Amino acid sequence: MKIKILIPALLLGAAFFMVSFQSNSDWPVPEKYQKMKNPVAADDDSIEMGEDLWKTHCKSCHGKEGLGDGSKAANLDTPCGDFTSEKFQKQTDGALFYKTLEGRGDMPSYKKKIPNEEDIWHLVNFMRTLE
């Protein structure tokens, strides 16, 4: 009888560990992108263009204010993250560019959805306003 309870408890514990490990794991960014500087000035026009892109491509998962509470967030296997957090905002512009460009897991690549790389830089400029 104890084994019937122990096995599901162990499986549940292992699943919890995997989810915790996955959500806390880092997202490696190649050094080239870590050091990459944003070539687009973060002026009002750029931020407005980035916000328009956010509303089209990002808001449904990451939420209106970048809190990870978009309408699709609950249906994803991985958390969408809080873009207002210090940990997120400490990332380099190049790292944010890379993650948007390449994607990972539930986060799609935007190479085809936003083919103009300058637009991704506008999006990065908007992400900086989500503090």
ChimeraX attribute file (.defattr): number of C-alpha atoms within 10 A of each C-alpha:
attribute: neighborCount
match mode: 1-to-1
recipient: residues
	/A:1	5
	/A:2	6
	/A:3	8
	/A:4	8
	/A:5	9
	/A:6	11
	/A:7	11
	/A:8	11
	/A:9	12
	/A:10	11
	/A:11	11
	/A:12	12
	/A:13	11
	/A:14	12
	/A:15	12
	/A:16	12
	/A:17	12
	/A:18	12
	/A:19	14
	/A:20	12
	/A:21	11
	/A:22	14
	/A:23	15
	/A:24	10
	/A:25	9
	/A:26	8
	/A:27	11
	/A:28	10
	/A:29	15
	/A:30	11
	/A:31	10
	/A:32	10
	/A:33	16
	/A:34	17
	/A:35	13
	/A:36	14
	/A:37	13
	/A:38	17
	/A:39	10
	/A:40	14
	/A:41	12
	/A:42	19
	/A:43	11
	/A:44	11
	/A:45	11
	/A:46	20
	/A:47	21
	/A:48	16
	/A:49	17
	/A:50	22
	/A:51	22
	/A:52	16
	/A:53	18
	/A:54	23
	/A:55	13
	/A:56	10
	/A:57	15
	/A:58	19
	/A:59	22
	/A:60	16
	/A:61	23
	/A:62	23
	/A:63	20
	/A:64	17
	/A:65	17
	/A:66	22
	/A:67	17
	/A:68	22
	/A:69	19
	/A:70	17
	/A:71	13
	/A:72	14
	/A:73	19
	/A:74	13
	/A:75	10
	/A:76	12
	/A:77	12
	/A:78	15
	/A:79	19
	/A:80	21
	/A:81	17
	/A:82	19
	/A:83	20
	/A:84	17
	/A:85	13
	/A:86	10
	/A:87	10
	/A:88	15
	/A:89	17
	/A:90	10
	/A:91	11
	/A:92	17
	/A:93	21
	/A:94	21
	/A:95	23
	/A:96	22
	/A:97	26
	/A:98	21
	/A:99	18
	/A:100	21
	/A:101	20
	/A:102	12
	/A:103	14
	/A:104	11
	/A:105	9
	/A:106	14
	/A:107	17
	/A:108	13
	/A:109	16
	/A:110	19
	/A:111	14
	/A:112	8
	/A:113	10
	/A:114	15
	/A:115	11
	/A:116	11
	/A:117	13
	/A:118	15
	/A:119	16
	/A:120	25
	/A:121	26
	/A:122	27
	/A:123	26
	/A:124	26
	/A:125	26
	/A:126	22
	/A:127	22
	/A:128	17
	/A:129	15
	/A:130	15
	/A:131	13
